[in-house]
Amino acid sequence: MDNLFSFLGKEPLITFFLLYAIYAWVKFIAKNISKRNWFSEKYIKTMNWVFGFVFFFAFLGGALENLKNELRLSLQDEAGLFFSFLPFFIGMVIAATAITILITYLVRLIIPFFKKIHEKANK
């Protein structure tokens, strides 16, 4: 909890801006996936949960703090926002999305195995 209070205490507007940008990205991805029927509803539901865990552990690992530091540094340079922060932010969001999709594939792959184990244990 010490990390949370120190994180929200400094520049709360930047914090809420970054959190909203990540939230908007997740909503955009979820909307496009469900509109185009790329994955099943179970997969999308699992992916939302996995993204929540990825976001939580990225926060604990200091990813949002790194984003805030990068934004703070990029605002000090001319055109630093476009050449320093924006590529860093886009790369971090793409990486989080890719990790979420990969972990969701692994989770959905393991679920039937656990269901069979559960059925055999209950016999």
Secondary structure, DSSP 4 states (H G I P E B T S, - for coil): -HHHHHHHHS-HHHHHHHHHHHHHHHHHHHHHHHHHT-S-HHHHHHHHHHHHHHHHHHHHHTHHHHHHHHHHHHTTSTTHIIIIIHHHHHHHHHHHHHHHHHHHHHHHHHHHHHHHHHHHHT-
